[in-house]
Amino acid sequence: MPRSFLVKKIKLDDFSSSPVVASNHHHHHHHHLDESYTFTRSITDSVTSLGIRL
């Protein structure tokens, strides 16, 4: 789990300008569980898509 978190953290920093991150970023600051989960899923989906393309 720590490794996955680290990867997500790095990817979040690397792709902070991507539309997916930008569109969900303001939701993240509300700290609601559902919104945070959605935000995390969006990041994970983005990373997965990038991984497939690579």
Steps between C-alpha positions, in 0.01 A plus 500: 500500500774754581656431161172559320447818695849615408439431132171689511668788680771522236250472217283766662797735501602409147155534347360781715414691182298218342125565447400215730701639789397859433131413486511310830754702695256737670290205619801351674530793738153441641635183662169318460559127482301446180664791319847399615432145380381631164810718476725206580321281248542767234873515566525121500308477173727763345812316612360171373421654161848649479648165598310328221620757246857458618 
